[in-house]
Amino acid sequence: MKQLLLSYTAYEIWANEQLLNLAVELSAEEQNRPIVSSFPSVQKTFLHMWDAASGWWQRLQMHEQVVMPSLSFHPGMKDIANGLLQQNRQWLAFVHDASEEILTTSLPYNNTRGDQFTQPVYEIVIHLSNHGTYHRGQVVTQLRQLGIEKIPQTDYILFTRKYDGQK
């Protein structure tokens, strides 16, 4: 299980880098242009992804109150890219250093509505990877709506072909 989680967390960094490298090169107007989706712009979609990765990290660290980056300050696209990738690297380091026992430990937490849940840590790691994939798909659609034609592919299988044996 640990090897799979390491692969997913490394993939998350790689896939986010592919699209963030493109997103930071967009004009501020393009980054913030309203586009109908779960989040109304490329910038706000990536900001949500950072909020989620940070929120889950804070829960894992047993913070009593989770503070989302979007509520702390109003970052630009480069700040969002740096923050999300830094958070992704923290998750990778955590999984790398974690024992099987830690990964299977149940983590009690409150969601953003205050509802209480308990999940094994490994399910949270898998959730973050799936969550990122879901929103990267939305970013690709948003980029196409902005008229961007050259968009990097972020399929997991492409990551494994490129990095298999280097993990």
N, C-alpha and C positions, 0 to 999 in steps of 0.2 A: 504494500500500500504506500509506503513512504516514497518509493521510487516514482510512482504515479503522481503523487502530490508534488514532488520536486519538479517533475516534468510539467505539470500544470502551472505551477508558480513561475517557472522559468519562461514558459510559453506566454504567460500574461505580460511579462516584461517585454518580450520580443514583439508581441502583437501590438501592444500599446505604443511601443517605440515607432513601429511602422507608420501608424496613423498620426501620432503626435508630431513626428518629424514633418509631415505634410501640413498639419493643422497650424503649427506655429508660423509657417510661411504664408498663410492666408492673410489678407488684410484684416484689420480689426472689424471692419464692416462685414466681411464674409464670415468671420468667426462668430459674430453676434447676429447675423441676419436671421430673422424669424422664419422658421421652417416647421411645419406641423409634424410633430413626433412626440415621443414621451417627454422629451425636454426640448424647449423651443429654439435651440441653436446648437451648433457644433461645440461651442465653448461650454454651454450649460450642460450638455451631455457628458463631456469629459469631467466637468466639475462634480456632477452627480457620481460618476465612477470613483473619483477621489474621495468624496464624502463617504461612499459605501465602504471602500477599502479602509479608510481611516476609522470609521465608526466601528467596524468589526474588529479592527486592531485594538481600539480602546476597550471594547468589551472583553477581548482576550486578556488585556492587561488589568482587568477588573476595575476600571475607572467607574466611579459612582455616577458620574454624569458624562455622557458622550457629547463632545463638541465638534460639530462638523466644520471642516475648513471653510465652507461657503458662508457660515454664520460668523466666522472669526474675522474675515477680511474679504475684500473684493479683488481677487487676483486676476491678473491678465493670463493669456493663454500660455506664455512661457512659465509663469509661476505654477499654473495648473499642471503643465507637463512635468515640471521638476517635482512637484509635490506628489503626483500620482506615481511616477516612476520610483521615487524614493520610498513611497509606501509599499509598492510592489516588491522592491528589493528587501524591505524589512520582512515581508511575508516569506520570501524565498529563504532568507537567513534563518527565520524561525523554523520553517519546515526542515531545513538542513540540519539544524541543531537539535530538533525535537526527537524524543524517543517515541517508540510505538505507543507506549503507555500515555504519554502526553497527547499524542494525536487522537487517541481513542477516549480521552477524558471528556466527560460531559461538562459543558460550559453553561451555567445559568446566565440569562441575560434578559433585559427588557428591550423590546423593539421600540421604534420611534413613537409609537402610540402608547407606550407604557405597558403593553401586554407582556407577560412573563412566559419564557420558553426555556428549554434546556436542549442543547444539541451537542453531539460529539464534535470535537474540534475539526476532525477530518471532513465532516459534512460542511462546515463553514468554509474551509479551504476550497472544496469542490464548488460550493455555491459561488464564491468570489470569481472563480474561473468562468463558470457559466454566465454569471451576471455580466462580466466584462465582455464575453463573446456576444451576448445579446445586444449590448449597447454599442459595441464596435460595428455591428451590422447596421444599426441605426445611423451611426456616423457615416458609414459608406453611402447610405441612401441620401443623407443630408449633403454630403460632398457632391454626389451626382446632381442633386437639385441645384447646387451652386454652379454647375457647369464644369466641374473638375473631371477630367477624363482619365488621367493617369493616377489611379488609386492602387496602392500596394495591396496584395492579397495577404490575408492574415489567417488562413486556414491552419488548424493545428497540424495537419499532415505535412504541410510545407515546412513548418517549424521542425518537425521530427526528421524530415529528410535532410534538412540543413545541419541540424545539431545532434543527431543521433551519434552516440559514441563520444561526444564532447561533454556530456553531463557528468 
